[in-house]
Amino acid sequence: MEHREPLPDGLPEDFPVWLARAHGVTRGRLRQRDLDAPFFGARLRRHEAADIDADDPYARQRLLRVERARQYAPRLHTGHYFSHQTAAAVWKAPLPLEFTPHGEVAGAADLELHVSAFGHIPFPRATGVRGHRTMLRLTEVTEHDGLRVSSPAATWASLGVLPLFDLVALGDFFCRRWREGPGRPHPGRPPLSTIEDLRRMLEAGRRRGADRLRAALGMIREDAWSPRESLVRCILVEARLPEPELNTDVYDERGVFLGCVDLAYPREKVAIEYLGMLHGERWAQDVERLARLRAAGWAVIEVTSPLLKRPHDLVARVTAALKV
């Protein structure tokens, strides 16, 4: 059985090697199996490692990115900060799935940690870390959830390599306004950013994917509630259909509230609902809500994940419902 000396009380749950050595911890103790070495020069108490279990692969990748950032945080240089996809994950923003060269959904070991450095500060170098260098005028740095990250607007402007519709979904998330209304969550909560903030960061200097960022900026809206809703809207607009209203409260002729519709054409009484992973009570509530809409004369188009992968079919169904 491996004999383990207890670690000094002054060490946090994750710590840099230099701090442990300063507390008298030997190199042999730092190699023992109760400690993980997520990055060179860092240690994490194994029993404290996060147990990440998310059925949604998008949520799982986000959680893995954040966990990697927390593991690296003890060795983060004072002139460094988390940026790009890592910062987006810390802000809980939607990102496209990443895959391995073999087509599998990327796991923790496959997801790069993005760390940026200002000016001539030493470049971040470690296995699994992708370093970036930037200038002060091209970014804003703040702290969120205990981690030093680029601001929402600066994060968005740094991700011009993403596909257009993903940039729109990212901007929709950052600029969402939490409006008053029946059953709406967190009314009055301030948005993480504004469209003007995004424009200001985009125009601060040269950006990778600047043309794509500019195109996305004009497509961002403040009432989208999910990246799938954003994608549905982009598909319909790209097909030259009228742009639907977002998260519209619908009432019947007596003024009775029927429900909030993801995307709607009120004049034509056409509702488009994205159905994600529904379980139990949530599923039952959605069934009842859609039944009320249909009883009031609305045509309801239910969009599932398989349908979203067939955009031509989605456009055809909406076109038929609108009779255009």
C-alpha positions as CSV (number, residue, x, y, z in Angstrom):
1,M,0.0,0.0,0.0
2,E,1.3,3.4,-0.9
3,H,2.2,5.5,2.1
4,R,1.1,9.1,1.7
5,E,2.2,12.0,3.8
6,P,-0.7,14.4,4.4
7,L,-0.5,17.6,2.4
8,P,0.0,20.9,4.3
9,D,-3.1,22.7,5.3
10,G,-2.0,25.8,3.4
11,L,-2.5,24.1,0.0
12,P,-5.8,24.6,-1.8
13,E,-7.6,21.8,-3.6
14,D,-5.8,22.6,-6.8
15,F,-2.3,24.2,-6.6
16,P,0.9,25.0,-8.5
17,V,3.9,22.8,-7.9
18,W,6.0,25.7,-6.8
19,L,3.6,26.4,-4.0
20,A,3.7,22.8,-2.8
21,R,7.5,22.8,-2.9
22,A,7.6,26.0,-0.9
23,H,5.5,24.2,1.8
24,G,8.1,21.4,1.9
25,V,6.2,18.8,-0.3
26,T,8.7,16.4,-1.9
27,R,8.8,15.7,-5.7
28,G,7.9,12.0,-4.8
29,R,4.8,13.1,-2.9
30,L,3.7,15.2,-5.9
31,R,3.8,12.1,-8.1
32,Q,1.5,10.0,-5.9
33,R,-1.8,8.7,-7.2
34,D,-4.1,10.8,-5.1
35,L,-3.0,13.9,-7.2
36,D,-3.8,14.5,-10.8
37,A,-1.4,16.5,-13.0
38,P,-3.8,18.2,-15.5
39,F,-1.0,20.5,-16.7
40,F,2.7,20.7,-16.2
41,G,3.4,22.5,-13.0
42,A,-0.1,22.0,-11.6
43,R,-1.7,19.5,-9.3
44,L,-5.3,18.6,-8.4
45,R,-6.5,16.5,-5.5
46,R,-8.0,13.5,-7.3
47,H,-10.9,13.1,-4.9
48,E,-11.9,16.6,-5.7
49,A,-12.0,16.2,-9.4
50,A,-15.3,17.2,-10.9
51,D,-17.6,14.3,-11.9
52,I,-19.0,15.7,-15.2
53,D,-22.1,14.0,-16.4
54,A,-24.3,15.7,-18.9
55,D,-26.7,14.0,-21.3
56,D,-26.5,16.9,-23.7
57,P,-23.1,16.7,-25.5
58,Y,-23.1,20.5,-25.9
59,A,-23.4,20.9,-22.1
60,R,-20.9,18.2,-21.5
61,Q,-18.2,19.9,-23.7
62,R,-18.9,23.3,-22.0
63,L,-18.5,21.7,-18.5
64,L,-15.3,20.0,-19.6
65,R,-13.9,23.3,-20.9
66,V,-14.7,25.1,-17.6
67,E,-13.2,22.2,-15.6
68,R,-10.0,22.5,-17.6
69,A,-9.8,26.2,-16.9
70,R,-10.2,25.6,-13.2
71,Q,-7.4,23.1,-13.3
72,Y,-5.1,25.5,-15.1
73,A,-6.1,28.6,-13.0
74,P,-3.5,28.1,-10.3
75,R,-0.7,28.6,-12.8
76,L,-2.4,31.4,-14.8
77,H,0.1,34.3,-15.2
78,T,-1.1,37.7,-14.0
79,G,-0.8,38.9,-17.5
80,H,-2.8,36.0,-18.9
81,Y,-6.6,35.3,-19.1
82,F,-8.9,32.7,-20.6
83,S,-10.2,33.7,-24.0
84,H,-11.9,32.4,-27.2
85,Q,-13.8,29.1,-26.7
86,T,-12.7,28.7,-23.1
87,A,-14.1,32.1,-22.2
88,A,-17.3,31.4,-24.0
89,A,-17.7,28.2,-22.0
90,V,-17.1,30.1,-18.7
91,W,-19.9,32.6,-19.7
92,K,-22.1,29.5,-20.4
93,A,-22.4,30.6,-24.0
94,P,-23.4,28.2,-26.8
95,L,-20.6,26.8,-29.0
96,P,-20.7,24.3,-31.9
97,L,-19.7,20.7,-31.0
98,E,-16.0,19.8,-31.6
99,F,-15.1,16.3,-32.9
100,T,-12.0,14.2,-33.0
101,P,-10.3,13.3,-36.3
102,H,-12.2,10.0,-36.1
103,G,-15.6,11.7,-35.9
104,E,-16.2,11.2,-32.2
105,V,-17.5,14.0,-29.9
106,A,-14.3,15.5,-28.4
107,G,-13.6,14.8,-24.8
108,A,-11.5,16.6,-22.2
109,A,-8.2,15.6,-23.7
110,D,-9.2,16.8,-27.2
111,L,-10.5,20.3,-26.2
112,E,-7.8,23.0,-26.3
113,L,-7.6,25.4,-23.4
114,H,-7.4,29.0,-24.8
115,V,-5.2,31.4,-22.9
116,S,-4.3,34.9,-24.1
117,A,-1.3,37.1,-23.2
118,F,-1.0,40.9,-23.4
119,G,1.7,42.5,-25.5
120,H,5.2,41.2,-24.6
121,I,4.2,39.2,-21.6
122,P,5.6,35.6,-21.8
123,F,3.5,33.5,-24.1
124,P,1.5,30.7,-22.4
125,R,3.0,27.3,-23.2
126,A,1.7,23.9,-21.9
127,T,0.4,20.7,-23.4
128,G,-3.2,21.1,-24.3
129,V,-3.0,24.9,-24.1
130,R,-3.4,27.2,-27.2
131,G,-1.8,30.5,-26.6
132,H,-2.8,33.8,-28.2
133,R,-1.2,37.2,-28.1
134,T,-3.3,40.4,-28.1
135,M,-3.2,44.1,-27.5
136,L,-5.1,46.0,-24.8
137,R,-7.3,47.8,-27.2
138,L,-8.5,44.6,-28.8
139,T,-9.9,43.1,-25.6
140,E,-11.6,43.6,-22.2
141,V,-10.8,41.4,-19.3
142,T,-13.0,40.8,-16.3
143,E,-13.6,38.1,-13.7
144,H,-16.5,35.7,-13.9
145,D,-17.3,32.7,-11.7
146,G,-13.9,33.0,-10.1
147,L,-12.0,33.0,-13.4
148,R,-10.2,35.7,-15.3
149,V,-11.8,35.9,-18.7
150,S,-12.4,38.1,-21.7
151,S,-15.6,40.1,-21.6
152,P,-18.7,38.8,-23.5
153,A,-18.2,41.3,-26.3
154,A,-14.4,40.7,-26.5
155,T,-15.1,36.9,-26.5
156,W,-17.6,37.2,-29.4
157,A,-15.2,39.4,-31.4
158,S,-12.4,36.8,-31.0
159,L,-14.3,33.9,-32.5
160,G,-14.7,35.0,-36.1
161,V,-13.4,31.6,-37.2
162,L,-16.8,30.1,-36.2
163,P,-19.5,29.5,-38.8
164,L,-21.9,32.4,-39.4
165,F,-25.0,30.9,-37.7
166,D,-22.9,29.9,-34.7
167,L,-21.7,33.5,-34.4
168,V,-25.3,34.7,-34.5
169,A,-26.3,32.2,-31.8
170,L,-23.4,33.4,-29.6
171,G,-24.4,37.0,-30.1
172,D,-28.0,36.2,-29.4
173,F,-27.0,34.7,-26.1
174,F,-24.8,37.5,-25.0
175,C,-27.4,40.2,-26.0
176,R,-30.5,38.6,-24.7
177,R,-32.9,41.0,-22.9
178,W,-34.9,39.4,-20.0
179,R,-38.2,41.0,-20.6
180,E,-41.4,40.9,-18.5
181,G,-44.1,38.5,-19.5
182,P,-46.2,35.5,-18.2
183,G,-43.8,32.7,-17.1
184,R,-40.7,34.5,-18.5
185,P,-37.6,33.7,-16.3
186,H,-35.5,36.4,-14.6
187,P,-37.4,39.5,-15.8
188,G,-35.3,42.6,-15.6
189,R,-31.9,40.8,-15.5
190,P,-29.4,42.9,-17.5
191,P,-28.0,41.3,-20.7
192,L,-24.4,40.2,-20.6
193,S,-23.6,42.5,-23.5
194,T,-25.3,44.7,-26.1
195,I,-25.2,44.8,-29.9
196,E,-23.4,48.1,-29.6
197,D,-20.7,46.5,-27.3
198,L,-20.2,43.8,-29.9
199,R,-19.8,46.4,-32.7
200,R,-17.3,48.4,-30.6
201,M,-15.1,45.4,-30.0
202,L,-15.4,44.3,-33.7
203,E,-14.2,47.8,-34.8
204,A,-11.4,48.0,-32.3
205,G,-8.9,46.6,-34.8
206,R,-8.2,43.8,-37.2
207,R,-10.1,40.6,-36.5
208,R,-10.0,37.1,-37.9
209,G,-13.2,36.5,-39.8
210,A,-14.1,40.2,-39.7
211,D,-16.5,39.9,-42.7
212,R,-18.3,37.0,-41.1
213,L,-18.5,38.9,-37.8
214,R,-20.0,41.9,-39.5
215,A,-22.6,39.7,-41.3
216,A,-23.5,38.1,-38.0
217,L,-23.8,41.4,-36.2
218,G,-26.7,42.4,-38.4
219,M,-28.5,39.1,-37.7
220,I,-28.3,39.2,-33.9
221,R,-31.5,39.7,-32.0
222,E,-32.3,40.4,-28.4
223,D,-35.2,38.0,-27.9
224,A,-33.8,34.6,-28.7
225,W,-33.8,32.1,-25.9
226,S,-31.7,29.2,-27.2
227,P,-29.1,28.5,-29.9
228,R,-31.5,26.1,-31.6
229,E,-34.1,28.9,-31.9
230,S,-31.4,31.1,-33.4
231,L,-30.5,28.4,-35.9
232,V,-34.1,27.9,-37.0
233,R,-34.5,31.7,-37.5
234,C,-31.3,31.9,-39.6
235,I,-32.4,29.0,-41.8
236,L,-35.7,30.6,-42.5
237,V,-34.2,34.0,-43.2
238,E,-31.5,32.5,-45.4
239,A,-34.3,30.9,-47.4
240,R,-35.8,34.4,-48.0
241,L,-38.9,33.7,-45.8
242,P,-40.1,36.6,-43.6
243,E,-38.3,36.9,-40.3
244,P,-40.4,35.4,-37.5
245,E,-41.1,37.2,-34.2
246,L,-39.3,35.7,-31.3
247,N,-40.7,34.4,-28.0
248,T,-44.1,36.0,-28.6
249,D,-46.8,35.8,-25.9
250,V,-50.1,34.6,-27.6
251,Y,-53.6,35.3,-26.3
252,D,-57.0,34.2,-27.6
253,E,-59.8,36.5,-28.5
254,R,-61.0,36.7,-24.9
255,G,-57.5,37.7,-23.7
256,V,-56.6,34.4,-22.2
257,F,-52.9,33.6,-22.3
258,L,-52.2,30.6,-24.5
259,G,-48.5,30.4,-24.2
260,C,-45.1,31.9,-25.3
261,V,-44.2,30.8,-28.8
262,D,-40.5,30.3,-29.8
263,L,-40.9,31.8,-33.3
264,A,-44.2,33.1,-34.6
265,Y,-45.9,34.7,-37.6
266,P,-48.9,36.2,-35.7
267,R,-50.8,37.5,-38.7
268,E,-50.8,34.1,-40.3
269,K,-51.2,32.3,-36.9
270,V,-48.2,30.1,-37.5
271,A,-46.1,29.0,-34.5
272,I,-42.7,27.3,-34.7
273,E,-41.6,25.4,-31.6
274,Y,-38.2,23.8,-31.1
275,L,-38.5,20.6,-29.0
276,G,-35.3,19.7,-27.3
277,M,-34.8,17.0,-24.6
278,L,-38.1,17.0,-22.9
279,H,-38.8,15.0,-19.8
280,G,-41.7,14.4,-17.4
281,E,-43.6,17.5,-16.3
282,R,-41.9,19.8,-18.9
283,W,-43.0,17.5,-21.7
284,A,-46.6,17.4,-20.4
285,Q,-46.7,21.2,-20.2
286,D,-45.5,21.6,-23.8
287,V,-48.1,19.1,-25.0
288,E,-50.9,21.1,-23.3
289,R,-49.5,24.5,-24.6
290,L,-49.3,23.3,-28.2
291,A,-52.8,21.8,-27.9
292,R,-54.2,25.2,-26.7
293,L,-52.6,27.0,-29.7
294,R,-54.0,24.5,-32.2
295,A,-57.4,24.8,-30.6
296,A,-57.2,28.6,-31.1
297,G,-56.6,28.1,-34.8
298,W,-52.8,28.3,-34.9
299,A,-50.7,26.0,-37.2
300,V,-47.9,24.6,-35.1
301,I,-44.7,23.3,-36.6
302,E,-42.7,21.2,-34.2
303,V,-38.9,21.3,-34.9
304,T,-36.9,18.3,-33.6
305,S,-33.2,17.8,-33.8
306,P,-33.5,15.4,-36.8
307,L,-35.6,18.0,-38.7
308,L,-33.1,20.7,-37.9
309,K,-30.5,18.5,-39.8
310,R,-32.8,18.7,-42.9
311,P,-33.2,22.5,-43.4
312,H,-34.9,22.1,-46.8
313,D,-37.7,20.1,-45.1
314,L,-38.0,22.7,-42.4
315,V,-38.3,25.5,-44.9
316,A,-40.8,23.6,-47.0
317,R,-43.1,23.0,-43.9
318,V,-43.0,26.7,-42.9
319,T,-43.5,27.8,-46.5
320,A,-46.6,25.6,-46.8
321,A,-48.0,26.9,-43.5
322,L,-47.5,30.5,-44.5
323,K,-49.0,29.8,-48.0
324,V,-46.3,31.8,-49.7
